[in-house]
């Protein structure tokens, strides 16, 4: 999930659906000074726990409000957006809302990196991004797919 990140150039990163904070820890440990990280987590207890562990990051409770959140933190666009959101469990309208926000908030050439337990999002991601790479992670429990999606350099 974090391998594609160029830490020396990353200025703004979002994490959608941080959960227990497995990737949040990597973001906290590897980000360069001045890099803003916005962590989205719906569960209040998990979000507050992460806030106490990594107080230098920014937190928001709703991934569908990514555009609102980034503006409130003075971010023009994200270089990278990581997602652990369980899109399979969401109604299509919510998936669309979140993905529209991701698309608008990601800079041209930026990466959206998501892990999923199914291939359900593949077609939707291929329609939105210039390039979609898919990796299978069999050692994850349960096994997972990691999508690395690149937004067009032209921003379309």
N, C-alpha and C positions, 0 to 999 in steps of 0.2 A: 504493500500500500504506500509506503513512504519512499521506496526506492527511486521513483521518477522525479522526486523533488530536488531541484538544484538549490541547495540551502544558501549558497553565496548570492543568489539573485532574487530569492523569494522575499517580497516585501509585505504581502498580505495573503493569509491562508485562512480558509474556513474549514471547520469539521462539522459535518451534519450527523447527528445521532451519535454522540460521543460514548454513551453508555458508561461502562466501567472505566474508560479512559486509557485503554491500551495504546491507541494511536495518539491520544492527547499527550501522553508522557513523551513520546518520540518528538512531537511537535515542540513541546516545551524545552526538551534537552538539546535539540538541533537548530532551532531558529536562531538567526543572527540578531544582534542588537538592532532595534528599530523595526524589526518584522512584527507586524500585528497579526495575532491569531484570534479568530472569533470561533468560539465553541458553542454549538447549538445542541441542547439536550432538553427534552420535554419533561423528563422525570425530575422533580424538584430535589429529591434527596441525592440523586446522582450528580446533578448539576452543582448543588451546594458542596458536596464532597470534593468534586473536581476544583471548584473555586477555592476551597481551603488548601488544597494541595498545590495548585498552580495559580496563585493570585495575580500574576503578571499577565495572564491571558484575559480576553474579554468573553463574556457569556451572554447567551440569549436563549429563550425557551422555545422558540418556534422557527423551524427551518423554512417554513413557507413565508416568513418575513425577512428573508435574507437581504433584500434590497433596502428595507427600512433599517435593519440592523447595521449594515455596512455604512450607510449614510450617517447614522448616529455616532459611529466611531471614526468618521472622517476618511473612509476608504472609498476610493473611486472604483476600483475593480480588484478582484482576487486573481492572484497568479495560479493558485491551486485551490481546489475544493475537494476534500475527502468526504466520503459518505459511507456510513454504516447503517443508513436507514433501511428498514425492512420494507422496501417498495411493494413486495408481493402482498403485504398485509394492508396496503392502502387502497382506497377507491381510486379509480382512474382520474377523477377530477382533482384529487389531492396530489397525485403523481404529476399531473400536468402543471399544477400550480407551482410545485417545488421545482420542477425541471425548467419552467419558464424563468423562475428567479435565478436558478443556477446559470442558465444561458445568458441572461442579461448581466449578471454580476461578474462573470468570468471574462478576463481580458482576452483580446485576440491572441491566439496561440497558447492560451492557458489550458491547464489540464483539470478534468473532472475525473477523480479516481474513486470507484465504488466497489465494495464487496457485496456480493449477493449469493444466495444459496440456490438460485435457479437462473435459467436463461431468459426469464420473462421480460426483462428490460432491454434485451439486446436490440430488437427492432426499433424501439422508441429511441434508444441512444444513437443508433446508426442514422436515424432520420434527423437528429439534432446536431451531430458533430461531424466534422470533416474526416476524422480518423477515429476508429474504435478498435483497440487491441483487447483481446480476451485471454486471460491466464487462468488456469485451473490450479487450485491449491489443495491437493489431495490430503495433505497432512493436517490441515485445519480440521477441527471437530465442531460441527460436521464439515465435510469438504465444501469448499467455496469457490466462486468465480470472482476474479478481480478484473473489472473493466477499467481501462485507461483510455479516456476520451479526450481528444484534442479539438479545441475550438479553432475554426478557420483563422488564419492570420489576418484576413480581411475583416473579421468580426461577424461574418454572415453565417 
